[in-house]
Amino acid sequence: MKWRSLIYLILILTAASCSEQDRESSVGDEWINSDTRVLFFDTLTVKSSTLRLDSVVVSGSRRTLIGQYDDPVFGKIRSKSYFQLVPSRYSIDSEAEFDSIAFILRYDKYTSGDTLFSQKYLISKVTEDLEPHDELYYNTSYYSSAADIIADHRFHPRPHSKDSTHISLDNEFGERLFKKLQTKEITDANKFLNEYPGILVEPEVPSTAILGFSKQSYIRIYYTNSGELVNEEETLDLLIISKNTFHNISAGLSTNLLPGLPPQNQSLPSWETGNQSFIQAGSGIATKIEIPHLKSLDDLEGTGNIVEAELKFTLNVSKNKTIRPVNDSLPLLIINQRNEIIGEVLGYHNQQTTARIIKEEYEFSTVEYSVPIKKFIDDKIYEYDGDNWSLLMYAPQINSSVDAYELFAEDAPKEQKMKIEITYAIYDE
């Protein structure tokens, strides 16, 4: 076949060009008594592309995200949050008088976007049962809410210097809730949730940042009890039910680099996206990496084995667009030909395999990563249906952040290009 001949030619030329690096080596007991020639090459074909997962599970996220900003690559990044809460108690003195009600949103210090500008949140009452439709909540999960707004709050975020933001809610809403508790119309969690399924907090357009909030946030009712000598100020808190509190995250795309993405079973090749591929948490955008011609190694003369295999790639952290995060490691999964996730990428001791930083050159706006993939390649060669396996690289904290990454692809300039480096031992020629 033509492609096999072509790959074979490339491998032979690479081996010849690297002949000065060839070395005698004993790489295992099997080869101790034989002459072993070790070849190193980095020209095996690799193909990268960008895909979007149909949905991301956000159940169990340790924070909730609220806000919006415009990203030059991913378009309008937006997150709104649904909260389910129940009272800490169901008793209020019959002589007590309502004062006010507020949502205390506690910062957890996560931010993305520009927090120098003021932000505005709108709060409304959820009007349908806030229960997962399929046992889990996803970034696409949506529930109806009332048209009436119970808070319209503008503030300057201070996530690193304050512990919370105080949002005053509509007094009529608060007093109605107060009376239902005070008159024993609501006496337990079931009755409360039938009347108040949840609260929706969403950003008003335009906004410039997404903020992370702790699930230790709460709604507080302030009221006064008449005492014999002085009036006593009291509070009653509505506490968050963590398992039914989640965010809905979307990436609008419609930019020059990413005008849109097809369904999950397809991906957008890097040559259509500026010789880059992309990752974005929250909305489930990830990079697919294919290694299509592994069996061309069979064309090498003699009997041999892969000794080492590493995938290397470079992040674009240029500040010309927007500040991108740099994470110590990036996780990978195995996907099939339909881009369905079928497993983790593991090492020979069943340890999780992640891409880790090996070089940082901020002068050139790049950070280089390397990930060992020998076991993945061995499995791909020898396992049933392995031919159809690819790698999927995704964002850490995929369900609790909106962090984004730009990867230089296989057709990028030489010092930036994505590549696979293989050390191959031939021990029987």
C-alpha positions in Angstrom: 0.0 0.0 0.0 1.3 3.5 -0.8 1.0 4.9 2.7 2.8 2.0 4.2 5.6 2.5 1.7 5.7 6.2 2.4 5.8 5.7 6.2 8.5 3.0 5.8 10.6 5.5 3.8 10.2 8.2 6.4 11.2 5.8 9.2 14.3 4.6 7.2 15.3 8.2 6.4 14.8 9.2 10.1 16.8 6.3 11.3 19.6 7.2 8.8 19.5 10.9 9.9 19.8 9.8 13.5 22.5 7.2 12.9 24.9 9.1 15.1 22.5 8.7 18.0 22.0 4.9 17.5 23.5 3.1 20.3 24.2 -0.4 21.5 22.0 -1.2 24.4 20.8 -4.1 26.5 17.2 -3.1 27.3 16.1 -6.2 29.1 17.1 -9.8 30.0 15.6 -11.0 26.7 18.3 -9.1 24.8 21.4 -9.5 27.0 23.1 -11.9 24.7 22.2 -10.2 21.4 23.3 -7.1 19.6 20.5 -4.6 19.9 20.2 -1.5 17.8 18.1 1.3 19.2 16.4 3.8 16.9 15.0 7.1 18.0 12.5 9.0 15.8 9.9 11.7 16.0 8.2 11.6 12.6 5.4 9.2 13.2 2.2 10.8 12.1 0.0 12.4 14.7 -3.3 14.2 14.1 -5.0 16.6 16.5 -8.5 18.1 16.4 -11.0 19.8 18.7 -14.3 18.3 19.8 -17.0 19.1 22.2 -18.5 16.5 24.6 -22.3 16.4 24.4 -22.4 17.2 28.2 -20.2 17.4 31.3 -21.4 15.9 34.6 -21.4 18.8 37.1 -22.9 16.8 40.0 -20.4 16.8 42.9 -18.6 20.0 41.8 -17.0 21.5 44.9 -18.0 25.1 43.9 -20.6 26.8 41.9 -19.8 29.3 39.1 -21.7 32.5 38.1 -20.8 35.1 35.5 -19.9 35.7 31.9 -17.2 37.1 29.7 -16.1 37.3 26.1 -13.2 35.1 25.1 -11.3 35.7 21.8 -11.3 32.0 21.0 -14.3 30.4 22.7 -16.8 33.3 22.4 -19.2 34.1 25.2 -18.4 32.0 28.2 -21.4 32.0 30.5 -22.4 30.2 33.8 -25.5 30.4 35.8 -26.2 28.5 39.0 -29.2 26.7 40.5 -29.4 26.5 44.3 -31.6 24.2 46.4 -31.9 25.3 50.0 -33.8 24.3 53.1 -34.3 26.1 56.4 -32.1 25.3 59.3 -35.2 25.2 61.5 -39.0 25.6 61.1 -39.9 27.6 64.1 -40.3 31.4 64.5 -41.8 33.1 67.5 -45.4 34.2 66.7 -44.6 37.8 67.9 -41.5 38.2 65.8 -41.4 40.8 63.0 -39.6 40.4 59.6 -36.8 42.8 58.9 -35.0 41.7 55.7 -33.6 38.8 53.7 -30.3 38.4 51.9 -28.3 35.8 49.9 -24.8 35.5 51.3 -22.6 34.2 48.5 -19.2 33.1 49.9 -16.3 33.4 47.6 -14.0 30.4 47.1 -11.3 32.6 45.3 -11.7 31.1 41.8 -12.0 33.7 39.1 -11.8 33.8 35.3 -12.0 36.9 33.2 -11.6 40.6 34.3 -12.7 41.3 37.9 -11.8 45.0 37.8 -15.2 45.9 36.5 -18.5 45.7 38.4 -20.7 42.6 37.9 -24.5 42.3 38.0 -26.5 39.3 39.1 -30.2 38.6 38.7 -31.9 36.2 41.1 -35.2 34.5 40.5 -37.3 31.6 41.9 -37.1 28.2 40.2 -40.6 27.0 39.2 -40.1 23.3 38.7 -38.7 20.5 40.8 -35.0 20.8 41.0 -34.3 17.1 40.7 -31.8 15.5 38.2 -33.6 14.2 35.0 -31.1 11.3 34.6 -29.7 10.9 38.2 -27.0 13.4 37.5 -26.8 17.1 36.7 -24.9 18.2 33.5 -23.5 21.5 32.3 -26.5 21.6 29.9 -29.2 20.9 32.6 -31.9 23.6 32.5 -34.9 24.3 34.8 -37.6 27.0 34.4 -37.7 30.0 36.6 -40.1 32.8 37.3 -40.1 36.0 35.2 -40.2 38.1 38.4 -36.8 39.0 39.7 -36.3 38.9 43.5 -32.8 40.5 43.3 -31.0 42.8 40.9 -27.6 43.2 42.4 -24.6 45.2 41.1 -21.3 44.9 42.9 -17.5 45.1 42.6 -16.1 41.6 43.2 -13.4 41.2 45.9 -12.8 37.4 45.9 -9.3 37.7 47.3 -9.9 40.3 50.0 -13.5 39.6 51.2 -15.1 36.3 52.2 -18.5 37.0 50.6 -20.9 39.3 48.8 -24.2 40.3 50.4 -27.2 40.3 48.0 -30.4 41.8 49.4 -33.5 40.0 48.2 -36.9 41.4 47.5 -38.7 42.1 50.9 -42.1 40.9 49.7 -40.5 37.5 48.8 -38.8 37.4 52.1 -41.8 38.4 54.2 -44.0 35.8 52.4 -41.5 33.1 53.2 -41.2 34.4 56.8 -45.0 34.2 57.3 -45.2 30.7 55.9 -42.7 29.5 58.5 -44.0 31.6 61.3 -47.6 30.4 60.9 -46.6 26.7 60.5 -47.8 26.6 56.9 -44.4 25.0 56.2 -43.1 22.6 58.8 -40.7 20.3 57.0 -38.3 20.0 54.1 -40.8 18.4 51.7 -43.4 21.1 52.2 -40.7 23.8 51.8 -39.3 22.3 48.6 -42.8 22.0 47.1 -43.2 25.7 47.6 -39.6 26.8 47.0 -37.9 24.3 44.6 -34.8 26.4 44.2 -33.2 29.7 43.4 -31.5 30.7 40.1 -28.6 33.2 40.0 -27.4 34.4 36.6 -25.3 37.2 35.2 -26.7 40.2 33.4 -25.2 41.0 30.0 -22.6 42.5 29.7 -20.4 41.0 32.3 -16.6 40.5 32.4 -15.9 37.7 34.8 -16.9 34.3 36.2 -16.6 33.9 39.9 -16.5 30.8 42.0 -18.7 30.5 45.1 -18.6 28.0 48.0 -21.5 25.7 48.6 -21.3 27.0 52.2 -23.3 30.0 51.0 -26.7 30.6 52.5 -29.8 32.8 52.5 -30.4 34.6 55.8 -33.7 35.9 57.1 -33.3 38.8 59.6 -36.1 39.4 62.1 -36.8 41.0 65.5 -38.3 39.4 68.6 -39.9 41.7 71.1 -38.2 41.3 74.5 -39.3 42.5 77.9 -36.6 45.3 78.0 -35.2 45.5 74.4 -36.0 44.0 71.0 -33.7 41.1 70.1 -32.4 40.7 66.6 -32.6 37.1 65.3 -31.7 35.2 62.1 -32.8 32.1 60.4 -30.7 30.5 57.6 -31.6 28.6 54.5 -28.8 26.2 53.9 -27.7 24.8 50.5 -28.4 21.2 49.6 -25.0 20.5 47.9 -26.1 17.6 45.8 -28.9 19.6 44.1 -26.9 22.8 43.6 -25.0 23.0 40.3 -24.1 25.3 37.4 -25.1 25.5 33.7 -22.0 26.4 31.6 -21.9 27.2 27.9 -19.3 28.5 25.4 -20.9 30.5 22.5 -18.0 30.0 20.1 -18.7 32.0 16.8 -15.2 33.3 16.7 -12.7 33.3 13.8 -10.8 30.3 15.2 -13.8 28.4 16.5 -16.9 29.4 14.6 -18.6 26.3 15.9 -18.1 22.6 16.7 -19.9 19.6 15.3 -21.6 16.9 17.5 -19.4 14.8 19.7 -19.0 12.0 17.2 -17.1 14.4 14.9 -14.2 16.8 15.5 -12.7 19.9 13.9 -9.1 19.2 12.5 -6.4 21.5 13.7 -5.5 22.6 10.1 -9.0 24.3 10.1 -8.3 26.1 13.4 -5.0 27.9 12.9 -2.8 24.8 13.5 -4.0 24.7 17.0 -6.4 22.5 19.0 -8.3 23.7 22.1 -9.5 22.6 25.5 -12.1 24.4 27.7 -13.5 23.2 31.0 -17.1 23.5 31.9 -18.4 23.4 28.3 -16.5 20.1 27.6 -14.3 21.2 24.7 -11.3 18.9 24.4 -8.4 17.9 22.2 -8.5 14.6 20.3 -5.1 13.1 19.4 -4.9 10.3 16.8 -1.9 8.1 16.0 -3.1 6.5 12.7 -0.1 4.6 11.3 1.4 2.7 14.2 1.4 -0.6 12.3 4.0 0.9 9.9 6.5 0.0 12.6 6.1 -3.6 11.3 7.8 -2.6 8.1 11.1 -2.0 9.9 13.6 -4.8 9.2 14.1 -7.3 12.0 12.2 -8.1 15.2 11.8 -5.3 17.7 9.8 -3.5 20.3 8.9 0.0 21.4 11.1 0.8 24.5 9.7 4.2 25.2 7.0 6.5 23.7 6.3 10.0 24.6 3.7 12.5 23.3 5.1 16.1 23.4 3.2 19.3 22.8 3.3 23.0 23.6 0.7 25.3 25.1 0.3 28.8 23.7 0.1 31.1 26.7 0.4 34.3 24.7 -1.1 37.3 26.5 -1.9 39.0 23.2 -5.3 37.3 23.4 -6.2 36.6 27.0 -4.3 35.2 30.0 -4.5 31.4 29.9 -3.9 29.2 33.0 -1.0 26.9 33.2 -1.6 23.7 35.1 1.1 21.3 36.3 -0.6 18.4 34.6 -3.3 17.7 32.0 -5.3 14.4 32.2 -6.1 12.1 29.3 -8.7 9.5 28.4 -9.1 6.9 25.7 -11.9 7.3 23.1 -13.2 5.1 20.3 -13.9 5.9 16.7 -17.3 7.5 17.7 -15.4 9.7 20.2 -17.0 7.9 23.1 -14.9 7.6 26.3 -13.9 4.0 27.0 -11.3 4.4 29.7 -8.4 6.2 31.4 -4.8 6.3 30.1 -2.9 4.2 32.6 0.7 3.1 33.1 2.0 -0.4 33.5 1.4 -0.1 37.3 -2.2 1.1 36.8 -1.2 4.6 37.7 -3.0 7.5 36.0 -1.0 8.9 33.1 -1.0 12.7 32.8 0.9 15.2 30.7 3.4 17.2 32.8 5.4 20.3 32.2 9.0 19.8 31.1 9.9 23.3 29.9 8.6 26.8 30.5 9.6 29.6 28.2 7.4 32.6 29.0 9.6 34.8 26.9 8.2 32.9 23.9 4.8 32.5 25.4 5.1 28.7 25.4 5.0 25.8 28.0 6.1 22.3 26.8 4.5 19.1 28.2 5.4 15.5 27.9 3.3 12.4 28.6 4.5 8.7 28.5 2.1 6.7 26.2 4.0 3.4 25.7 1.3 1.3 27.4 -1.4 3.1 25.4 0.5 2.4 22.2 1.1 -1.3 23.1 -2.6 -1.7 23.9 -3.5 0.1 20.7 -1.4 -2.3 18.7 -2.4 -5.5 20.4 -5.9 -5.1 21.9 -9.1 -5.8 20.0 -10.4 -2.7 18.2 -7.2 -0.8 19.3 -6.9 0.5 15.8 -9.8 2.8 16.5 -8.5 4.2 19.8 -7.4 7.8 20.2 -6.4 10.0 23.1 -8.6 12.7 24.5 -6.9 15.5 26.5 -9.2 17.6 28.7 -9.1 20.2 31.4 -8.4 19.6 35.0 -11.4 20.6 37.1 -13.5 20.1 34.0 -16.8 20.3 36.0 -15.8 23.2 38.4 -13.9 25.7 36.3 -13.9 27.4 32.9 -10.2 27.3 32.3 -9.1 27.1 28.7 -5.9 25.9 26.9 -4.5 26.3 23.4 -2.3 23.6 22.1 0.0 24.0 19.1 -0.7 21.2 16.6 1.3 18.8 14.5 1.7 21.4 11.7 2.9 24.2 13.9 6.5 25.5 13.6 9.1 22.9 14.5 9.9 24.2 18.0 6.2 24.2 18.9 4.7 21.2 17.0 3.0 18.3 18.6 4.9 15.1 18.1 5.4 11.6 19.3 9.0 10.5 20.2 9.6 6.8 20.0 12.6 4.7 21.0 12.6 1.4 19.2 14.9 -1.5 19.8 15.7 -3.9 17.0 17.3 -7.1 18.4 17.0 -9.7 15.6 18.0 -8.5 12.1 
